[in-house]
């Protein structure tokens, strides 16, 4: 019994106590957004998630994220709108093909399994710092990271001033990361 307990404890310490390196998996992950347009919620998402994640639950300060998505993959379910959003006025995907999130600091929150990411979001040539809480759940040899944050699209020169399109949008992340 003692050896079983030791084995389980050692496995948990190894998994959570040491920084593990992961890669986000595009299939199984989602990067979604929601924005009000003409008083209606428009939802969409991106694909092409790539990067590197190093995570250490017992020492989150040693963790790091460097991930990006393919800006050209924008999908709102309306191909005409998607093509419009790919143009220079919005995402300018020809000049800025990737949207990046690079961690600056990761800390534990007061709640178990909840961490706070402070990161730089680089979109359309503009870099801004954001902070948001996220959860981590281990699944076999992988992690599932979930979080949500708000952005002001005009901070990143995405679209012009508009009376019908909200400046603020919500981004929801569900990232599957495997060793």
Secondary structure, 3 states (H helix, E strand, C coil): CHHHHHHHHHHHHHHHHCCEEEEEEEEEEEEEEEEEECCEEEEEEEEEEEEEEEECCCCHHHCEEEEEEEEEEEECCCHHHHHHHCCCCCCCCCCCCEEEEEEEEEEECCCCCEEEEEEEEEECCEEEEEEEEEEEEEECCEEEEEEEEEEEHHHHCCCCCCCCEEEEEEEEEEEEEEC
